[in-house]
Each structure stands twice: as C-alpha cells, then as structure tokens.
Amino acid sequence: MLDKKLLSILVCPVSKAPLEYHEETEELLCKASGLAYPVRDGIPVMLEEEARHLTTDEKLA
C-alpha cells in the first residue's frame, strides 16, 4: 500500500497529471500520458524509461 499523502503530491513526470495507484499490479497509472510507473518495495519509480505503456482497455477504464 502506498501512503495516501505521498500519492496526493505525486504527478506524472511526463504530463504532470495526477496518478492512480493500482494495488493489484503495484503501479501508478497516468491516463493522460498512457504510462504505468512501477512501485518497487513501496518506492515509486518515476522514470519514463521504466514505465510501461497502458493498453487501450486500461486507458478507457
């Protein structure tokens, strides 16, 4: 689980849009940029090169 206060101040480094935490995949999703940033050992990895691209279904959900 990611700290709610931390989540409230984090934004996507690409689009500067807010992020959504998905506990099942341990990722922070940004629908604006279409990227998912991994959370490793409770630490968000906010690097564009480490992010994966969201699928079309993930962008629409």
ZAKEKE-930842 format. One record per residue (C-alpha): residue in one letter; x, y, z. Coordinates in pm, 1 decimal, m for minus. Layout:
! ZAKEKE-930842
<r><r>a</r><px>X</px><py>Y</py><pz>Z</pz></r>
...
***
This chain:
! ZAKEKE-930842
<r><r>m</r><px>0.0</px><py>0.0</py><pz>0.0</pz></r>
<r><r>l</r><px>124.7</px><py>344.1</py><pz>m94.4</pz></r>
<r><r>d</r><px>94.2</px><py>628.9</py><pz>155.9</pz></r>
<r><r>k</r><px>m208.4</px><py>844.8</py><pz>67.8</pz></r>
<r><r>k</r><px>m21.3</px><py>1168.4</py><pz>145.1</pz></r>
<r><r>l</r><px>260.0</px><py>1067.8</py><pz>m92.3</pz></r>
<r><r>l</r><px>8.9</px><py>974.2</py><pz>m361.0</pz></r>
<r><r>s</r><px>m161.2</px><py>1313.0</py><pz>m327.2</pz></r>
<r><r>i</r><px>160.7</px><py>1500.3</py><pz>m416.3</pz></r>
<r><r>l</r><px>296.4</px><py>1272.2</py><pz>m689.4</pz></r>
<r><r>v</r><px>224.7</px><py>1359.8</py><pz>m1051.7</pz></r>
<r><r>c</r><px>328.0</px><py>1205.0</py><pz>m1379.6</pz></r>
<r><r>p</r><px>670.3</px><py>1341.3</py><pz>m1481.2</pz></r>
<r><r>v</r><px>561.0</px><py>1345.4</py><pz>m1846.6</pz></r>
<r><r>s</r><px>212.2</px><py>1502.4</py><pz>m1835.1</pz></r>
<r><r>k</r><px>207.9</px><py>1647.3</py><pz>m1480.0</pz></r>
<r><r>a</r><px>m134.0</px><py>1481.4</py><pz>m1438.1</pz></r>
<r><r>p</r><px>m244.4</px><py>1304.6</py><pz>m1117.2</pz></r>
<r><r>l</r><px>m170.1</px><py>934.5</py><pz>m1074.7</pz></r>
<r><r>e</r><px>m390.5</px><py>643.1</py><pz>m969.1</pz></r>
<r><r>y</r><px>m244.0</px><py>364.0</py><pz>m758.1</pz></r>
<r><r>h</r><px>m340.1</px><py>8.6</py><pz>m856.9</pz></r>
<r><r>e</r><px>m259.7</px><py>m226.6</py><pz>m572.6</pz></r>
<r><r>e</r><px>m301.2</px><py>m548.1</py><pz>m778.4</pz></r>
<r><r>t</r><px>m26.4</px><py>m455.1</py><pz>m1023.3</pz></r>
<r><r>e</r><px>169.5</px><py>m228.1</py><pz>m784.3</pz></r>
<r><r>e</r><px>175.1</px><py>52.4</py><pz>m1038.6</pz></r>
<r><r>l</r><px>90.7</px><py>419.5</py><pz>m1060.2</pz></r>
<r><r>l</r><px>m119.3</px><py>483.0</py><pz>m1369.8</pz></r>
<r><r>c</r><px>m142.2</px><py>804.9</py><pz>m1566.6</pz></r>
<r><r>k</r><px>m419.4</px><py>804.2</py><pz>m1822.8</pz></r>
<r><r>a</r><px>m309.7</px><py>1143.0</py><pz>m1962.5</pz></r>
<r><r>s</r><px>30.5</px><py>1011.7</py><pz>m2073.9</pz></r>
<r><r>g</r><px>m74.9</px><py>647.3</py><pz>m2108.4</pz></r>
<r><r>l</r><px>205.0</px><py>526.6</py><pz>m1879.7</pz></r>
<r><r>a</r><px>220.2</px><py>296.3</py><pz>m1576.3</pz></r>
<r><r>y</r><px>504.1</px><py>353.1</py><pz>m1331.2</pz></r>
<r><r>p</r><px>615.2</px><py>57.1</py><pz>m1117.2</pz></r>
<r><r>v</r><px>623.6</px><py>66.9</py><pz>m737.2</pz></r>
<r><r>r</r><px>912.7</px><py>m144.7</py><pz>m610.5</pz></r>
<r><r>d</r><px>942.8</px><py>m222.4</py><pz>m239.5</pz></r>
<r><r>g</r><px>698.5</px><py>61.4</py><pz>m168.3</pz></r>
<r><r>i</r><px>902.0</px><py>315.5</py><pz>m367.9</pz></r>
<r><r>p</r><px>753.5</px><py>467.3</py><pz>m686.3</pz></r>
<r><r>v</r><px>993.6</px><py>452.8</py><pz>m981.9</pz></r>
<r><r>m</r><px>901.8</px><py>774.5</py><pz>m1161.7</pz></r>
<r><r>l</r><px>1124.9</px><py>734.3</py><pz>m1467.0</pz></r>
<r><r>e</r><px>971.0</px><py>738.2</py><pz>m1813.5</pz></r>
<r><r>e</r><px>1215.2</px><py>469.2</py><pz>m1928.7</pz></r>
<r><r>e</r><px>1094.7</px><py>235.0</py><pz>m1650.6</pz></r>
<r><r>a</r><px>724.5</px><py>287.9</py><pz>m1725.9</pz></r>
<r><r>r</r><px>516.0</px><py>62.9</py><pz>m1944.0</pz></r>
<r><r>h</r><px>254.9</px><py>182.8</py><pz>m2192.2</pz></r>
<r><r>l</r><px>m107.4</px><py>130.9</py><pz>m2092.0</pz></r>
<r><r>t</r><px>m326.1</px><py>m91.8</py><pz>m2303.3</pz></r>
<r><r>t</r><px>m631.5</px><py>56.7</py><pz>m2474.0</pz></r>
<r><r>d</r><px>m857.8</px><py>m111.5</py><pz>m2216.0</pz></r>
<r><r>e</r><px>m657.7</px><py>38.0</py><pz>m1928.1</pz></r>
<r><r>k</r><px>m684.1</px><py>385.9</py><pz>m2077.3</pz></r>
<r><r>l</r><px>m1062.9</px><py>354.5</py><pz>m2103.8</pz></r>
<r><r>a</r><px>m1123.2</px><py>203.6</py><pz>m1758.4</pz></r>
***
